[in-house]
Amino acid sequence: MVRYSVEPDVPEKTSKSRGSHLRVHFKHCREIAHQTNGMNSEKALKFCDDVLAFRTTVSFVKYTGGIGHTAQAKQHKAPGN
């Protein structure tokens, strides 16, 4: 098991995830995690389903160079709008 630097106060209400050898860019993973941080699990799953159905977007906050901005990004007050 992975050792984390800080253990949560209420471990029953938190989740941890880890992946290795995934065929996805780490910058995309960072932005998805930033977007879903603090959401409850039902809301985060609904958000991911909406992204897959092209109803909303994952707004890039940190790594914005070369990323196109869509009109849907204005829902999240993404930079560059």
PyRosetta script that sets phi, psi and omega in degrees:
from pyrosetta import init, pose_from_sequence

init()
pose = pose_from_sequence("MVRYSVEPDVPEKTSKSRGSHLRVHFKHCREIAHQTNGMNSEKALKFCDDVLAFRTTVSFVKYTGGIGHTAQAKQHKAPGN")
pose.set_psi(1, 150.8)
pose.set_omega(1, -179.2)
pose.set_phi(2, -80.2)
pose.set_psi(2, 142.8)
pose.set_omega(2, 177.5)
pose.set_phi(3, -100.1)
pose.set_psi(3, 126.4)
pose.set_omega(3, -179.6)
pose.set_phi(4, -99.7)
pose.set_psi(4, 152.3)
pose.set_omega(4, -177.9)
pose.set_phi(5, -72.6)
pose.set_psi(5, -30.9)
pose.set_omega(5, -178.9)
pose.set_phi(6, -129.6)
pose.set_psi(6, 128.5)
pose.set_omega(6, 175.2)
pose.set_phi(7, -91.0)
pose.set_psi(7, 143.0)
pose.set_omega(7, -177.8)
pose.set_phi(8, -69.7)
pose.set_psi(8, 154.9)
pose.set_omega(8, 178.5)
pose.set_phi(9, -67.6)
pose.set_psi(9, -43.9)
pose.set_omega(9, 180.0)
pose.set_phi(10, -118.2)
pose.set_psi(10, 93.2)
pose.set_omega(10, -176.0)
pose.set_phi(11, -68.2)
pose.set_psi(11, -19.0)
pose.set_omega(11, 179.0)
pose.set_phi(12, -71.8)
pose.set_psi(12, -22.9)
pose.set_omega(12, -176.1)
pose.set_phi(13, -105.9)
pose.set_psi(13, 10.7)
pose.set_omega(13, -179.5)
pose.set_phi(14, -122.3)
pose.set_psi(14, 161.6)
pose.set_omega(14, 176.8)
pose.set_phi(15, -135.5)
pose.set_psi(15, 149.9)
pose.set_omega(15, 177.8)
pose.set_phi(16, -126.4)
pose.set_psi(16, 148.1)
pose.set_omega(16, 178.2)
pose.set_phi(17, -142.2)
pose.set_psi(17, 156.5)
pose.set_omega(17, -179.5)
pose.set_phi(18, -154.2)
pose.set_psi(18, 143.2)
pose.set_omega(18, 177.5)
pose.set_phi(19, -141.1)
pose.set_psi(19, 149.1)
pose.set_omega(19, 176.3)
pose.set_phi(20, -138.6)
pose.set_psi(20, 147.1)
pose.set_omega(20, -179.5)
pose.set_phi(21, 57.7)
pose.set_psi(21, 40.8)
pose.set_omega(21, 178.2)
pose.set_phi(22, -88.9)
pose.set_psi(22, 144.1)
pose.set_omega(22, 179.1)
pose.set_phi(23, -93.0)
pose.set_psi(23, 64.8)
pose.set_omega(23, 178.6)
pose.set_phi(24, -149.4)
pose.set_psi(24, 148.9)
pose.set_omega(24, -179.7)
pose.set_phi(25, -72.8)
pose.set_psi(25, 141.0)
pose.set_omega(25, -179.5)
pose.set_phi(26, -66.6)
pose.set_psi(26, -27.6)
pose.set_omega(26, 178.9)
pose.set_phi(27, -68.0)
pose.set_psi(27, -37.2)
pose.set_omega(27, 176.8)
pose.set_phi(28, -66.9)
pose.set_psi(28, -41.9)
pose.set_omega(28, 178.6)
pose.set_phi(29, -62.0)
pose.set_psi(29, -39.7)
pose.set_omega(29, -179.4)
pose.set_phi(30, -63.8)
pose.set_psi(30, -43.3)
pose.set_omega(30, -177.7)
pose.set_phi(31, -70.7)
pose.set_psi(31, -36.6)
pose.set_omega(31, 176.5)
pose.set_phi(32, -65.9)
pose.set_psi(32, -43.2)
pose.set_omega(32, 179.1)
pose.set_phi(33, -64.8)
pose.set_psi(33, -38.2)
pose.set_omega(33, 178.6)
pose.set_phi(34, -65.0)
pose.set_psi(34, -38.0)
pose.set_omega(34, -178.1)
pose.set_phi(35, -70.8)
pose.set_psi(35, -38.2)
pose.set_omega(35, -175.1)
pose.set_phi(36, -93.3)
pose.set_psi(36, -1.2)
pose.set_omega(36, -179.5)
pose.set_phi(37, -65.8)
pose.set_psi(37, 128.5)
pose.set_omega(37, 179.4)
pose.set_phi(38, 91.5)
pose.set_psi(38, -10.5)
pose.set_omega(38, 177.5)
pose.set_phi(39, -80.4)
pose.set_psi(39, 151.8)
pose.set_omega(39, 170.2)
pose.set_phi(40, -76.2)
pose.set_psi(40, 166.7)
pose.set_omega(40, -170.2)
pose.set_phi(41, -65.1)
pose.set_psi(41, -37.6)
pose.set_omega(41, -179.9)
pose.set_phi(42, -65.3)
pose.set_psi(42, -41.9)
pose.set_omega(42, -179.9)
pose.set_phi(43, -68.3)
pose.set_psi(43, -37.8)
pose.set_omega(43, 179.2)
pose.set_phi(44, -67.5)
pose.set_psi(44, -39.9)
pose.set_omega(44, 177.7)
pose.set_phi(45, -67.3)
pose.set_psi(45, -37.9)
pose.set_omega(45, 176.8)
pose.set_phi(46, -65.2)
pose.set_psi(46, -39.2)
pose.set_omega(46, 178.0)
pose.set_phi(47, -63.1)
pose.set_psi(47, -44.3)
pose.set_omega(47, 179.3)
pose.set_phi(48, -64.7)
pose.set_psi(48, -38.2)
pose.set_omega(48, 176.4)
pose.set_phi(49, -65.1)
pose.set_psi(49, -38.7)
pose.set_omega(49, 177.7)
pose.set_phi(50, -65.7)
pose.set_psi(50, -35.8)
pose.set_omega(50, 177.8)
pose.set_phi(51, -66.5)
pose.set_psi(51, -43.1)
pose.set_omega(51, 179.5)
pose.set_phi(52, -66.5)
pose.set_psi(52, -29.0)
pose.set_omega(52, 178.6)
pose.set_phi(53, -89.7)
pose.set_psi(53, 6.1)
pose.set_omega(53, 178.7)
pose.set_phi(54, 61.8)
pose.set_psi(54, 31.1)
pose.set_omega(54, 175.2)
pose.set_phi(55, -90.0)
pose.set_psi(55, -25.2)
pose.set_omega(55, 178.2)
pose.set_phi(56, -145.6)
pose.set_psi(56, 171.9)
pose.set_omega(56, -177.5)
pose.set_phi(57, -124.2)
pose.set_psi(57, 162.9)
pose.set_omega(57, 170.4)
pose.set_phi(58, -94.5)
pose.set_psi(58, 112.6)
pose.set_omega(58, -176.7)
pose.set_phi(59, -80.9)
pose.set_psi(59, 130.4)
pose.set_omega(59, 179.4)
pose.set_phi(60, -84.1)
pose.set_psi(60, 126.6)
pose.set_omega(60, -176.1)
pose.set_phi(61, -108.5)
pose.set_psi(61, -45.7)
pose.set_omega(61, -175.6)
pose.set_phi(62, -90.5)
pose.set_psi(62, -50.8)
pose.set_omega(62, -177.3)
pose.set_phi(63, -99.2)
pose.set_psi(63, 84.5)
pose.set_omega(63, -174.6)
pose.set_phi(64, -105.5)
pose.set_psi(64, -4.4)
pose.set_omega(64, -178.3)
pose.set_phi(65, -71.1)
pose.set_psi(65, 122.4)
pose.set_omega(65, 177.9)
pose.set_phi(66, 81.8)
pose.set_psi(66, 0.9)
pose.set_omega(66, 179.8)
pose.set_phi(67, -92.6)
pose.set_psi(67, 129.6)
pose.set_omega(67, 177.3)
pose.set_phi(68, -74.3)
pose.set_psi(68, 150.7)
pose.set_omega(68, 178.9)
pose.set_phi(69, -110.2)
pose.set_psi(69, 133.2)
pose.set_omega(69, 178.1)
pose.set_phi(70, -106.1)
pose.set_psi(70, 168.0)
pose.set_omega(70, 178.0)
pose.set_phi(71, -67.1)
pose.set_psi(71, -25.2)
pose.set_omega(71, 179.2)
pose.set_phi(72, -68.7)
pose.set_psi(72, -21.6)
pose.set_omega(72, -179.3)
pose.set_phi(73, -68.3)
pose.set_psi(73, -17.4)
pose.set_omega(73, 178.9)
pose.set_phi(74, -68.6)
pose.set_psi(74, -18.4)
pose.set_omega(74, 176.2)
pose.set_phi(75, -63.4)
pose.set_psi(75, -32.8)
pose.set_omega(75, -174.7)
pose.set_phi(76, -103.2)
pose.set_psi(76, 6.9)
pose.set_omega(76, -177.5)
pose.set_phi(77, 55.1)
pose.set_psi(77, 51.4)
pose.set_omega(77, -179.0)
pose.set_phi(78, -71.0)
pose.set_psi(78, 151.3)
pose.set_omega(78, 177.5)
pose.set_phi(79, -66.4)
pose.set_psi(79, 149.8)
pose.set_omega(79, -179.5)
pose.set_phi(80, 92.7)
pose.set_psi(80, 3.8)
pose.set_omega(80, -179.6)
pose.set_phi(81, -99.1)
pose.dump_pdb("model.pdb")
